């Protein structure tokens, strides 16, 4: 397999050239792609759960900010 005009890359090589952030993003991408393709959940279900998590985190931020209580 050629990626970006380069020869194929092994998993170990990919891990070696990736930053910690890129490794995390690639892991999430790979896991979600496999789960969606295998029918474990749909893209819509993933997106709904993602939005639900972000909303909860935003609420936590608002609660932890003292100025949020004043508005």
PELIN-V542565 format. One record per helix or strand of 3 or more residues. SS is the DSSP state (~ for helix, > for strand). FROM is the first residue (numbers start at 1). TO is the last residue. If there is no record, write none. Layout:
SS:FROM:TO + SS:FROM:TO
//
This chain:
~:11:17 + ~:20:37 + ~:43:64 + ~:66:70
//
